Amino acid sequence: MMRDKIIEALQAVKDPEIDSVSIIELGMLEKLEIEADTILIKLLPTFMGCPALDIIKNNVVKAVSSIDGVEKVDVKFIFHPPWTSDRVTDLGREKLKEFGIAPPPRHIAETGEWQADCPYCGSTYTTMENLFGPTACRSILYCKSCKNPFEAMKPVSTLM
């Protein structure tokens, strides 16, 4: 019962840079421990050095502290196991797409390439315009089908 309330509260904690996707949908929750009146939440950062970690931590503490019976909330960021884009849920991928960001690209084993589909038209006919996007975890791509630029989450191998 308490666990469900905490997960529901965490579902309301959004990524500060992509406010339509929760930390649950991004797959950041690694461990949740409930001991008497203390809640320990272990989160995986989506990349090393993310400047939004303090904001996320404060938002988690605020959301979970609002639950009746919770006295103390401890949030820790851990780095093992490392977060990978495979942790993003199907709903998270859809919400990223609706926001105009291509979900994390798929790795094509035969060629070793990454493929990011256009979030606007779904085309695979895309190209990398700039590895460096508006944040360290996103790149700028261009769709050659619908002629729209778009952002894509970087594959985890480029973030470490």
Secondary structure, DSSP 8 states (H G I E B T S, - for coil): -HHHHHHHHHHT-EETTEEEEETTTTT-EEEEEEETTEEEEEE--SSTT-TTHHHHHHHHHHHHHTSTT--EEEEEE--SS---GGGS-HHHHHHHHHHTEE-S-EEETTTTEEE---TTT--S-EEEEES--SSTTEEEEEETTT--EEEEE--GGGT-
